[in-house]
């Protein structure tokens, strides 16, 4: 058995059975080892940003880690943006980054790079295996690290000779260490604070979906506090039956207005809210002066335990949350607008769907209409690096093959990782992609106004639009093996969306609004 085989067997023994891969020459022994183990599912991504984005989406829905296979420092560099997004989302993943054989590293070969350095800038855990006999134990440690603290980025660097040299048997990853829990005094103090006027409880992580969201809803109903969450979220349950929650908006001025009456803000599984960017004359922190901000439970700590303890402290164990009631709009007709896209989506979205939202500007007009639709999960951007939506949909569909995935993507961001369409087609994933043909980076047009520039000329326009030539998403989809349709009216959008939802494989809808 060589080192590569010991690593694959270690991954399987530890419950890691999916790898999103973009291999190169240095990883060929690992590829051969993967090939010899058909119980490992290997998904080829045609760009490394697809591997990391897919591993992120997989973790968000599976709540367990997948592997990625990356080729030296340049390959890791290509994956970097979506590893950054995964880190901000609190997603765990095990990156296997190949490197040159140790004896070859003394030479300045073309692909030589600082593999340790580039990993350490974004990974929580980094290790380079020194020899083949260490690979199995290093792999087990990487898996344990990736599962720790609610999900971390772990990167194992595998020099080629450690993959091809003889190794011993595989290992099984140990369970991650227990999560830290706040002490009783902190829980009691938070319980008292939440029952005071102007109190808000801000939740994140696993508190936003499943049983933990129910507990948070009970606490809010019992204490009368506002239950809020941040703007950018890894995953949130929405639709009928979910405990009502208020999400902070993106623009800084209305975000400040949302929190204007908050006297205290208790953070549970969430970071302190902050403006996405700095703007001239505007504050970075949106809460009002004098607001007491307390971290009861950090995102990497035991969120579920803390919610249960807090519910016990405020007497909310048997309290019924205030729930969202089902309210489906009629399917609109006539001219197509973003509001009608949202109404149609709300009417047709199936129960238990997964919505991957990277329609950065269009989504602000579309998503509010789905608040009272059938129950579903929404995955969103977290780290601000665009190009996440399509590969995230790949990972979510791999993690939950029994659930419909709908991806809402702006045309500018979709161009970053459009290769993910090919992976959807190859794997036969049940994903309906909706591309908003903004013909440019609309978010940048808005941000220029936010910094006080209300008019601009040809140079700025050339950097904001994606026209001349115009992107043809039907052709792009077809070229990647995905059937696509362009729609310009509400009737056509409803017809094509219904067909996509009722179908089993991938499809794409290019939305052109007047």
C-alpha positions in Angstrom: 0.0 0.0 0.0 1.3 3.4 -0.9 0.6 6.7 0.9 -2.1 7.7 -1.5 -4.0 4.5 -0.9 -3.6 4.9 2.9 -5.2 8.3 2.6 -8.2 7.2 0.6 -8.8 4.3 2.9 -8.5 6.7 5.9 -11.0 9.0 4.4 -13.5 6.2 3.8 -12.9 4.7 7.2 -13.7 8.1 8.7 -16.9 8.7 6.7 -15.6 11.0 4.0 -16.9 9.5 0.8 -17.1 12.5 -1.6 -14.2 14.3 -3.3 -14.6 17.4 -5.6 -11.5 17.2 -7.8 -9.4 19.1 -10.2 -6.1 17.0 -10.2 -2.8 17.5 -11.9 0.4 15.5 -12.5 1.5 15.6 -8.8 -1.8 14.0 -7.7 -1.8 11.0 -10.1 -1.1 8.4 -7.5 -3.9 9.8 -5.4 -6.1 9.7 -8.5 -5.2 6.0 -9.0 -6.0 5.3 -5.4 -9.4 7.0 -5.7 -10.0 5.0 -8.9 -9.4 1.8 -7.0 -12.1 2.6 -4.5 -15.5 2.9 -6.3 -17.2 3.6 -3.0 -15.6 7.0 -3.1 -17.6 9.4 -5.2 -15.3 11.6 -7.3 -16.8 14.7 -9.0 -14.7 16.5 -11.6 -14.9 20.3 -11.5 -13.4 22.1 -14.5 -12.1 24.9 -12.4 -10.7 24.8 -8.8 -13.2 27.4 -7.6 -15.8 24.9 -8.5 -14.2 22.3 -6.2 -14.1 24.6 -3.1 -17.6 26.1 -3.8 -19.1 22.6 -4.2 -17.4 21.4 -1.0 -18.9 24.4 0.8 -22.4 23.8 -0.4 -22.1 20.1 0.4 -21.2 20.9 4.0 -24.0 23.4 4.5 -26.6 20.7 3.7 -24.9 17.5 4.8 -23.3 19.0 7.9 -20.3 16.9 7.3 -17.1 17.4 5.3 -16.2 16.5 1.7 -12.7 16.5 0.3 -11.2 18.6 -2.5 -8.2 17.6 -4.7 -6.1 20.6 -5.8 -2.9 20.9 -7.9 -0.1 22.7 -6.0 -0.2 26.4 -5.1 -1.7 27.7 -8.3 -4.6 25.2 -8.1 -5.2 26.2 -4.5 -5.0 29.8 -5.5 -7.7 29.2 -8.1 -9.8 27.7 -5.3 -9.0 30.4 -2.8 -12.1 32.7 -3.3 -14.6 30.0 -2.5 -12.4 28.6 0.3 -12.7 32.2 1.8 -16.5 32.0 1.4 -16.5 28.6 3.0 -14.5 29.9 6.0 -16.9 32.8 6.4 -19.8 30.4 6.2 -18.4 28.2 8.9 -18.1 25.2 6.5 -15.7 22.4 7.0 -13.7 20.9 4.2 -10.6 18.7 3.7 -8.4 20.1 1.0 -5.8 17.7 -0.4 -3.2 19.9 -2.1 -0.6 18.0 -4.1 3.0 19.2 -4.2 6.3 18.2 -5.9 8.2 15.3 -4.5 10.2 16.5 -1.5 13.6 15.9 -3.2 12.3 18.0 -6.2 11.4 21.1 -4.1 15.1 22.2 -4.0 14.7 23.2 -7.7 12.8 26.2 -9.1 10.4 24.2 -11.3 7.6 26.0 -13.1 4.8 25.0 -10.7 6.8 25.3 -7.5 5.0 27.6 -5.0 4.6 28.3 -1.3 2.0 25.7 -0.7 2.2 26.1 3.1 2.0 29.9 2.9 -1.0 30.0 0.6 -2.9 27.5 2.7 -2.2 29.2 6.0 -3.7 32.5 4.8 -7.2 30.9 4.7 -7.1 27.5 6.4 -7.6 26.9 10.1 -5.3 23.8 9.9 -2.4 23.1 7.6 0.1 20.3 7.5 2.6 18.9 4.9 3.1 15.2 5.2 6.8 14.5 5.7 6.8 10.9 4.4 4.4 8.2 3.2 4.1 6.5 6.6 2.7 9.8 8.1 0.0 10.3 5.4 -2.8 8.2 7.1 -2.4 9.8 10.5 -2.1 13.3 8.9 -5.3 12.6 6.9 -7.1 11.5 10.0 -6.0 14.6 11.8 -7.1 16.8 8.9 -10.6 15.2 9.0 -10.9 15.7 12.7 -9.8 19.4 12.4 -12.3 20.0 9.6 -15.1 18.7 11.8 -14.0 20.7 14.8 -15.5 24.0 16.1 -18.7 23.5 13.9 -16.6 23.3 10.7 -13.1 24.4 9.7 -10.9 24.6 6.7 -8.3 21.8 6.9 -5.5 21.5 4.2 -3.3 18.5 3.9 -0.3 19.0 1.5 0.7 15.8 -0.1 4.2 15.8 -1.8 4.2 13.4 -4.7 6.7 11.0 -3.1 4.6 10.7 0.1 1.8 9.5 -2.2 3.8 6.9 -4.2 6.2 5.6 -1.4 5.2 2.5 0.7 3.0 3.2 3.7 1.3 1.3 6.5 -2.4 0.8 7.0 -5.2 3.4 7.2 -6.4 5.1 10.3 -9.8 6.4 11.4 -10.3 10.0 12.4 -11.0 10.7 16.0 -14.2 12.5 17.0 -13.8 16.3 17.2 -13.3 17.9 20.6 -16.3 18.9 22.6 -17.6 22.4 21.8 -17.2 25.1 24.4 -20.3 26.0 26.3 -21.0 29.3 28.1 -21.2 29.2 31.9 -24.4 29.4 33.8 -23.9 33.0 34.9 -23.6 34.1 31.3 -26.8 32.3 30.3 -28.7 33.8 33.3 -27.4 37.3 32.4 -28.5 36.9 28.8 -31.9 35.6 30.0 -32.4 38.7 32.1 -31.2 41.0 29.3 -33.6 39.5 26.7 -36.6 40.3 28.9 -35.7 44.0 29.0 -37.2 46.6 26.7 -35.4 47.0 23.4 -33.7 43.6 23.5 -32.7 41.7 20.4 -31.4 38.2 20.0 -29.2 37.7 16.9 -28.7 34.1 15.9 -26.5 32.4 13.3 -25.1 29.0 12.3 -27.3 26.0 13.1 -29.7 28.2 15.1 -31.1 29.3 11.7 -32.6 26.0 10.7 -34.0 22.7 12.1 -34.7 22.1 15.7 -32.4 24.9 16.9 -34.4 27.5 15.0 -37.5 26.2 16.8 -35.9 26.8 20.2 -34.8 30.3 19.1 -38.4 31.0 18.1 -39.6 29.9 21.5 -37.2 32.2 23.3 -38.3 35.2 21.3 -42.0 34.4 21.8 -41.5 34.0 25.6 -39.4 37.0 26.2 -40.8 39.4 23.6 -37.3 40.1 22.2 -36.7 40.7 18.6 -35.2 37.7 16.8 -32.8 38.8 14.1 -30.2 37.4 11.8 -27.5 39.0 9.7 -27.5 39.8 6.0 -25.2 37.1 4.6 -26.1 33.7 5.8 -24.7 30.2 5.1 -28.1 28.6 5.5 -31.5 29.6 6.8 -34.9 27.9 6.9 -37.7 29.9 5.3 -41.3 29.6 4.4 -44.4 28.3 6.0 -44.1 26.8 9.5 -40.7 28.4 10.3 -40.2 30.6 13.4 -40.4 34.2 12.3 -37.2 36.1 12.1 -36.1 39.5 10.9 -33.1 39.6 8.5 -30.9 42.6 8.4 -30.7 44.3 5.0 -27.6 44.9 2.9 -27.5 48.8 2.5 -25.9 50.4 5.5 -28.4 53.3 6.0 -31.6 51.1 6.2 -29.6 48.6 8.3 -28.9 51.4 10.8 -32.6 52.2 10.8 -33.5 48.6 11.4 -31.5 48.6 14.7 -32.3 52.2 15.8 -34.5 51.1 18.7 -32.3 48.2 19.9 -31.0 48.7 23.5 -29.2 45.4 23.8 -28.0 42.9 21.2 -27.3 39.3 22.4 -25.2 37.3 19.9 -25.8 33.5 19.8 -23.9 31.7 17.0 -23.4 35.0 15.2 -20.7 37.6 14.7 -21.4 41.3 15.5 -23.1 42.9 12.6 -21.0 45.3 10.5 -21.4 47.3 7.3 -20.3 45.4 4.3 -18.0 48.3 3.3 -16.9 51.6 4.7 -18.6 54.6 3.3 -17.7 58.3 3.6 -19.5 59.8 6.7 -21.2 56.5 7.6 -20.5 54.2 10.6 -19.1 50.7 10.3 -21.3 49.3 13.1 -25.0 49.6 12.5 -26.3 49.4 16.1 -27.1 52.7 17.9 -24.6 54.4 20.3 -25.0 52.9 23.8 -26.4 49.6 22.6 -25.1 46.8 24.8 -23.6 44.1 22.6 -22.9 40.7 24.3 -21.5 37.5 22.8 -23.2 34.7 24.7 -22.1 32.0 22.2 -19.5 32.4 19.4 -20.1 30.7 16.1 -17.6 28.0 16.8 -19.1 27.2 20.2 -22.0 24.9 21.2 -25.0 26.7 19.7 -27.7 24.1 20.3 -26.7 23.5 23.9 -26.7 27.3 24.5 -30.2 27.7 23.0 -31.6 24.9 25.2 -30.0 26.4 28.3 -31.3 29.9 27.4 -34.8 28.5 26.7 -34.8 26.8 30.1 -33.6 30.0 31.8 -36.5 32.1 30.4 -39.1 29.4 30.8 -39.6 28.9 27.0 -39.3 25.2 26.8 -43.0 24.7 26.0 -43.7 28.1 24.4 -45.0 28.0 20.8 -43.0 30.2 18.4 -44.7 32.8 16.2 -44.7 31.0 12.8 -44.8 32.1 9.2 -48.1 31.1 7.6 -48.4 29.8 4.1 -49.5 32.5 1.7 -48.9 31.6 -2.0 -49.4 34.3 -4.6 -51.1 33.8 -7.9 -48.8 33.1 -10.8 -48.5 36.4 -12.6 -48.8 37.0 -16.3 -47.9 39.7 -18.8 -44.6 41.6 -18.9 -41.8 40.1 -16.9 -40.4 42.1 -13.9 -38.3 41.0 -11.0 -41.3 41.2 -8.7 -43.1 38.7 -11.0 -40.1 36.4 -11.0 -40.3 36.4 -7.2 -44.1 35.8 -7.2 -43.8 33.0 -9.7 -41.0 31.4 -7.7 -43.0 31.7 -4.5 -46.0 30.1 -6.1 -44.2 27.2 -7.7 -41.3 26.4 -5.3 -41.7 22.9 -4.0 -41.7 21.9 -0.4 -38.2 21.1 1.0 -36.4 22.9 -1.9 -32.9 24.3 -1.6 -32.5 27.8 -3.0 -28.9 28.9 -3.7 -29.0 32.6 -3.9 -26.2 34.6 -5.6 -28.5 37.1 -7.4 -26.7 39.9 -5.6 -28.9 42.8 -6.8 -31.9 41.1 -8.5 -32.4 38.9 -5.4 -33.3 41.9 -3.3 -36.5 42.2 -5.3 -37.1 38.5 -5.9 -36.5 36.9 -2.5 -39.0 38.9 -0.3 -41.8 37.3 -2.3 -40.8 33.8 -1.1 -41.0 34.5 2.6 -44.4 32.8 3.0 -44.0 30.1 0.4 -43.7 26.4 1.1 -40.9 25.5 3.6 -37.4 25.5 2.1 -33.8 26.3 2.8 -31.8 29.2 1.4 -28.0 29.2 1.0 -26.4 32.5 0.4 -23.1 34.2 -0.1 -21.1 34.7 3.0 -17.6 36.0 2.2 -18.4 38.5 -0.5 -16.3 36.7 -3.2 -18.5 36.2 -6.2 -18.7 33.0 -8.2 -20.1 30.8 -5.4 -23.7 30.2 -6.5 -23.3 27.7 -9.3 -20.7 25.4 -7.5 -22.6 25.7 -4.2 -25.7 24.3 -6.0 -23.6 21.4 -7.2 -22.5 20.6 -3.7 -26.0 21.0 -2.2 -27.5 18.7 -4.9 -24.8 16.1 -4.2 -25.5 16.3 -0.5 -29.3 16.1 -0.9 -30.1 14.2 -4.1 -33.8 13.8 -3.0 -34.3 17.6 -2.9 -34.9 20.1 -5.7 -32.2 22.8 -6.0 -33.0 26.2 -7.5 -30.0 28.5 -8.1 -30.6 32.3 -8.5 -27.5 33.8 -10.1 -26.6 37.1 -11.7 -25.0 36.9 -15.1 -21.8 38.7 -14.0 -21.1 36.4 -11.0 -22.2 33.3 -13.0 -19.3 33.9 -15.5 -16.8 33.3 -12.7 -17.7 29.6 -12.3 -19.9 28.7 -15.3 -17.9 25.5 -15.7 -20.1 24.2 -12.8 -22.9 23.7 -15.4 -20.8 20.9 -16.9 -20.5 19.2 -13.6 -24.3 19.4 -13.1 -24.8 17.8 -16.5 -22.2 15.1 -16.0 -23.6 14.1 -12.6 -27.3 14.5 -13.7 -28.0 16.9 -10.7 -31.5 18.1 -10.1 -30.7 21.8 -10.3 -32.8 24.5 -12.0 -30.6 27.6 -12.7 -32.1 31.0 -13.1 -29.7 33.5 -14.6 -30.7 37.2 -14.4 -29.4 38.9 -17.5 -28.4 42.2 -15.9 -25.9 42.7 -18.7 -23.4 43.9 -16.2 -22.3 44.1 -12.6 -25.3 46.0 -11.2 -23.9 45.9 -7.7 -21.0 48.1 -8.8 -23.3 50.7 -10.3 -25.1 50.9 -7.0 -21.9 51.0 -5.0 -20.6 53.9 -7.1 -23.6 55.9 -6.0 -23.0 54.8 -2.3 -19.6 56.6 -2.4 -21.2 59.7 -3.8 -20.5 59.3 -7.5 -23.9 59.9 -9.3 -22.7 60.1 -12.9 -19.9 58.4 -14.8 -18.4 58.1 -18.2 -17.2 55.6 -20.7 -14.3 54.1 -18.7 -16.5 53.2 -15.7 -19.3 52.0 -17.9 -16.9 49.7 -19.7 -15.9 48.1 -16.4 -19.5 47.6 -15.3 -21.3 46.2 -18.3 -21.0 42.8 -20.0 -22.3 43.9 -23.3 -20.6 44.1 -26.7 -20.7 41.1 -27.1 -23.8 40.2 -25.2 -23.7 37.0 -23.2 -25.9 34.2 -24.6 -26.7 32.0 -21.7 -28.8 29.6 -23.7 -25.8 28.9 -25.9 -23.4 28.8 -22.9 -25.7 26.3 -21.1 -26.0 24.1 -24.2 -22.2 24.1 -24.6 -21.9 22.7 -21.1 -24.6 20.0 -21.6 -27.5 21.8 -19.9 -30.7 22.7 -21.8 -31.5 26.4 -21.6 -34.3 28.7 -22.4 -34.5 32.5 -22.6 -37.7 34.1 -21.3 -38.9 37.7 -21.7 -42.5 37.5 -20.4 -44.1 36.2 -17.1 -46.1 33.5 -18.8 -43.0 32.0 -20.4 -41.1 32.2 -17.2 -43.8 30.3 -15.3 -44.0 27.6 -18.0 -40.3 27.0 -18.1 -39.8 27.2 -14.3 -42.6 24.6 -13.8 -41.0 22.3 -16.3 -37.6 22.7 -14.6 -39.1 21.9 -11.2 -41.0 18.9 -12.5 -37.9 17.6 -14.3 -35.2 15.5 -12.8 -32.0 16.9 -14.3 -30.3 20.3 -14.7 -31.9 23.1 -16.7 -31.2 26.8 -17.1 -33.5 29.8 -17.5 -32.2 33.1 -18.7 -34.4 35.9 -17.4 -34.5 39.1 -19.4 -36.7 41.7 -17.7 -37.9 44.8 -19.4 
